[in-house]
């Protein structure tokens, strides 16, 4: 996994995306459907219909990068909205890419006694 630079925003495209799209198609989708500049340095995440494939689009300053991940079991947790976008933190993106429900992460119990 790559670590995005500090201050990088992560945008999730709500709804289903045609996963046959490549860099140019996803960049056009980020620009038209999300009303964001795909060359801003932010990360744009897209998910297919089955939910086991996610693509990330990111402009690193030199060119567009396209990252894809497919889960062998389970699916990526996605917003219920059918259109629009949701902003995530870098930590939430990491959880999403691991297949963890980033909306309600389960925290471990805090210790009650030190000794």
C-alpha positions as CSV (number, residue, x, y, z in Angstrom):
1,X,0.0,0.0,0.0
2,X,1.2,3.5,-0.7
3,X,1.0,6.3,1.8
4,X,-0.6,9.4,0.4
5,X,1.1,12.8,1.2
6,X,-0.3,14.7,4.2
7,X,-3.3,16.8,3.4
8,X,-4.5,14.5,0.6
9,X,-8.2,14.1,0.5
10,X,-9.9,10.8,-0.4
11,X,-13.1,10.9,-2.3
12,X,-15.4,7.8,-2.7
13,X,-17.7,7.9,-5.7
14,X,-21.1,6.7,-4.3
15,X,-23.0,4.1,-6.3
16,X,-21.6,1.7,-8.9
17,X,-18.9,2.4,-11.4
18,X,-18.3,0.5,-14.7
19,X,-15.0,-1.2,-13.9
20,X,-14.0,-1.5,-17.6
21,X,-13.1,2.2,-17.4
22,X,-9.4,3.0,-17.3
23,X,-7.5,6.2,-16.3
24,X,-9.1,8.5,-18.8
25,X,-12.7,7.3,-18.1
26,X,-12.3,7.5,-14.3
27,X,-10.7,10.9,-14.6
28,X,-13.6,12.1,-16.7
29,X,-16.0,10.6,-14.1
30,X,-14.2,12.4,-11.3
31,X,-14.5,15.7,-13.2
32,X,-18.1,15.4,-14.3
33,X,-20.0,13.3,-11.7
34,X,-18.0,14.3,-8.6
35,X,-17.2,17.9,-9.8
36,X,-13.6,17.5,-8.7
37,X,-10.4,18.1,-10.5
38,X,-8.7,14.7,-11.1
39,X,-5.3,16.4,-11.3
40,X,-5.7,18.0,-7.8
41,X,-3.6,15.3,-6.1
42,X,-6.6,13.9,-4.2
43,X,-7.4,10.2,-4.4
44,X,-10.7,9.1,-6.0
45,X,-12.1,5.6,-5.2
46,X,-14.5,3.7,-7.4
47,X,-16.2,0.3,-6.8
48,X,-17.8,-2.1,-9.2
49,X,-21.2,-3.8,-9.1
50,X,-20.1,-7.0,-7.3
51,X,-18.3,-5.0,-4.6
52,X,-15.1,-7.1,-4.7
53,X,-13.1,-4.7,-6.9
54,X,-12.0,-1.1,-6.1
55,X,-9.9,1.3,-8.3
56,X,-8.1,4.3,-7.0
57,X,-7.1,7.2,-9.2
58,X,-4.4,9.6,-8.0
59,X,-2.3,12.3,-9.7
60,X,1.1,12.2,-8.1
61,X,2.4,15.4,-9.7
62,X,4.0,13.6,-12.7
63,X,1.0,11.7,-14.0
64,X,-2.1,9.8,-13.2
65,X,-1.8,6.5,-11.2
66,X,-4.4,3.8,-11.3
67,X,-4.4,1.3,-8.5
68,X,-6.7,-1.7,-8.4
69,X,-7.5,-4.2,-5.6
70,X,-9.8,-7.2,-5.7
71,X,-10.7,-9.0,-2.5
72,X,-10.7,-12.8,-2.7
73,X,-13.4,-13.1,-0.1
74,X,-15.9,-10.5,1.0
75,X,-16.6,-7.0,-0.4
76,X,-15.6,-3.4,0.1
77,X,-17.9,-1.4,2.3
78,X,-19.4,1.4,0.3
79,X,-21.8,4.3,1.1
80,X,-25.5,3.6,0.5
81,X,-26.1,6.7,-1.6
82,X,-26.5,6.2,-5.3
83,X,-24.8,9.4,-6.4
84,X,-22.4,12.0,-5.1
85,X,-19.2,11.5,-3.1
86,X,-18.0,10.9,0.4
87,X,-14.7,12.2,1.9
88,X,-12.6,9.8,3.9
89,X,-9.4,10.2,5.9
90,X,-6.2,8.2,5.1
91,X,-6.9,5.9,8.0
92,X,-10.5,5.2,6.7
93,X,-9.0,4.5,3.3
94,X,-6.6,1.9,4.8
95,X,-9.5,0.2,6.5
96,X,-11.6,0.2,3.4
97,X,-8.8,-1.4,1.4
98,X,-8.4,-4.1,4.0
99,X,-12.1,-4.9,3.8
100,X,-12.9,-3.5,7.2
101,X,-16.1,-1.5,7.8
102,X,-14.6,2.0,7.9
103,X,-18.0,3.6,9.0
104,X,-18.0,1.9,12.4
105,X,-14.6,0.4,13.3
106,X,-14.6,-1.7,16.4
107,X,-12.2,-0.5,19.0
108,X,-10.5,-2.7,21.5
109,X,-11.5,-2.4,25.1
110,X,-9.5,0.0,27.2
111,X,-7.6,-1.6,30.2
112,X,-9.2,-0.9,33.5
113,X,-6.2,-1.5,35.8
114,X,-2.5,-0.9,35.4
115,X,-1.4,-3.5,37.8
